[in-house]
Amino acid sequence: MRTKIWVLEILLLLQHFFLGEVTAAAAAAGVPVTRTWTPSEGNATGAEGGSWCVAKPGVSQIDLQNALDWACGLGKADCRAIQKGGPCYQPDTLLSHASYAFNRFYKQNANSDMACNFGGSATLTNKDPSYGKCDYSASSRSASGEGKKKSGRRLDKICGILVVILNLYLGS
């Protein structure tokens, strides 16, 4: 499982810093991409068919903790809300905190389906998990990487192919 998370981390970092949207690059390279959500569902917010990324119940505590640590660390998700005193700290459970962190990472990556995997520890839902003062729909800024897209066409193709292979390997 650690190998799967390590490979996913590398691909997500490549996507974040060089590509923006790897799925489009994979499609442009002629690589078939299977999607669970249509683009409109994956990018909508609010009551009209929004999507959220949450932790899967039943996933081992070790896998959830590793994925949460990555999302709030290298993944650069804003996890302040799940720190003690934050609006999403309660309930103080690993499943709840991981769900919030996974969703923040997913939102900062423009609701890309590929940003909701975490080695199989996460899943997409169309049910808003917000509660009380804990708002999962809060908008977050994402890096567009527009200047880097023009010079990275070959890298786009390579990473697109790697993402498809990883999705097949992880059984997504």
C-alpha angles and dihedrals in degrees: 000000000000090000091054092050091046092052091046091051092054093048094047091049090051090049093048097048103033113018120032097199114022094181092068090050092050091050091048089052090056094251112141112240122199114210129192095198129042115241092255092052093045094053102036123105133199129020096329099083104304122169133221133188115228138170116268114244112237096035113132117267090236093055092046092049092048091049092046091050090051094047093051093039121034092007089060095218113164101248099168092111092063095050119102109290093019122126092251099041092101125099087046096210131129091234092053095045093045091050091054093046093046091051093049090052090046092050094046088054093056095260091293110175088223090061090065106066111078093183092311094309095112139056138188121248134181091211113096107237093199117129135177108329092343105103115189092180096063108131119245132192120251130196111248097197090205095155092051095049094070095057097041106063094124091046088049090058095045094048092044090056091046091051092052091049091048091050089052091047093050092045094239 
